């Protein structure tokens, strides 16, 4: 599965649940765990990647991932700045 397809499927998966672990996401989108982990890591929102769409809760074991609720105008503004 290509990276854009994995990203799209992660997004769709996380829009349907409050949060999910790597294993839960892997079961739903059926891709290689290593590819999934790399894609999640490259899309985690943090200081160095403020446009990332995945939030990571590393206070739990295993880590849980979710997406930040954002409206279209916020995303549109961030992209153009």
Backbone torsions as a table, in degrees:
resi	resn	phi	psi	omega
1	UNK	NA	136.8	-178.3
2	UNK	-75.0	159.1	-179.0
3	UNK	-58.5	-45.6	177.9
4	UNK	-59.8	-36.0	177.8
5	UNK	-67.9	-40.5	177.8
6	UNK	-63.4	-45.1	179.2
7	UNK	-59.5	-45.4	-180.0
8	UNK	-61.7	-43.6	-178.6
9	UNK	-69.4	-35.2	174.9
10	UNK	-62.5	-47.5	-179.8
11	UNK	-58.2	-48.2	-179.8
12	UNK	-62.9	-40.2	179.2
13	UNK	-62.9	-46.6	-175.7
14	UNK	-75.5	-17.8	175.5
15	UNK	-75.0	-16.1	-177.0
16	UNK	-98.6	0.6	-178.0
17	UNK	-146.8	155.7	179.6
18	UNK	-67.7	-40.3	176.0
19	UNK	-163.4	163.9	-179.5
20	UNK	-153.3	153.1	175.5
21	UNK	-86.2	169.2	177.1
22	UNK	-57.8	-43.9	-179.7
23	UNK	-63.6	-39.7	179.1
24	UNK	-65.3	-41.3	178.4
25	UNK	-66.0	-42.8	-179.8
26	UNK	-58.5	-42.1	179.5
27	UNK	-63.6	-35.0	-176.7
28	UNK	-79.7	-36.0	-175.3
29	UNK	-104.1	-6.9	172.0
30	UNK	50.7	65.4	173.2
31	UNK	-134.7	173.7	-180.0
32	UNK	-62.8	134.8	-177.0
33	UNK	-60.7	-38.5	-179.9
34	UNK	-64.5	-43.9	177.7
35	UNK	-63.5	-40.9	179.1
36	UNK	-63.4	-46.9	-179.1
37	UNK	-61.2	-43.1	179.0
38	UNK	-63.8	-41.6	-179.3
39	UNK	-67.2	-41.9	177.4
40	UNK	-62.2	-47.6	-178.3
41	UNK	-59.8	-37.4	-178.7
42	UNK	-77.7	-9.1	-178.9
43	UNK	-117.5	11.9	177.2
44	UNK	-75.0	132.8	179.2
45	UNK	-76.8	125.0	177.3
46	UNK	-156.6	-173.8	-177.0
47	UNK	-61.7	-37.2	-179.3
48	UNK	-84.2	-12.4	178.7
49	UNK	-137.8	70.6	-175.6
50	UNK	-67.2	-16.2	179.0
51	UNK	-94.0	2.5	177.1
52	UNK	-58.8	146.5	-176.5
53	UNK	-103.8	-2.6	-177.5
54	UNK	-107.9	130.9	173.6
55	UNK	-99.1	136.8	-179.1
56	UNK	-112.2	127.3	173.7
57	UNK	-103.4	95.5	-177.9
58	UNK	-93.8	13.6	175.5
59	UNK	-87.0	-7.5	178.1
60	UNK	-110.4	156.6	175.4
61	UNK	-125.0	119.8	-3.9
62	UNK	-72.4	166.0	179.0
63	UNK	-58.7	146.0	175.5
64	UNK	-111.8	145.1	-178.9
65	UNK	-121.0	145.6	177.8
66	UNK	-149.6	176.6	174.4
67	UNK	-116.1	149.1	179.7
68	UNK	-80.4	126.2	177.0
69	UNK	-64.8	120.7	-176.7
70	UNK	-140.0	138.9	177.8
71	UNK	-89.1	167.4	-176.2
72	UNK	-57.9	-42.5	-177.3
73	UNK	-62.2	-38.1	179.1
74	UNK	-64.5	-47.0	179.1
75	UNK	-62.2	-45.3	-178.5
76	UNK	-60.5	-41.5	179.3
77	UNK	-66.3	-43.2	-179.4
78	UNK	-63.3	-39.1	-178.0
79	UNK	-67.0	-36.9	-176.3
80	UNK	-86.7	-4.5	178.6
81	UNK	-99.0	NA	NA
